[in-house]
């Protein structure tokens, strides 16, 4: 279990506005997302809102037409809705100052660099990188 002291060094709480992403189309193809859904998804950008209270997280991705929210506790198995819409169970971990979620289809990491939320997802050597800038 991750200690409160370790988590206090990485405060994720805030609202983050979409800045950029790399390799979206290639990554979604590897996940098996249909081409028409990928085309629609390329046009839709999402903001992120995170509430961290010690080990407890509420992580919301806010799209123009809906919001996806995952609630989890670091070190305990939780259910997550992943990028292709599937729901899977995994345990969020803290490694080297990053949150790490090893989903069955890809590995997702998140970290804070200055005022930027940096998320990477890796599947079959394709890396999706998404950047969000903190607004609040």
Secondary structure, DSSP 8 states (H G I E B T S, - for coil): ---HHHHHTS---EEEEEEEEESHHHHHHHHT--HHHHHHHHH---EEEEEEETTEEEEEEE-SS-EEEEEEETTSEEEEE-TTS-EEEEE-EEETTEEEEE-SS-EEEEEEETTEEEEEEEETTEEEEEEEEE--
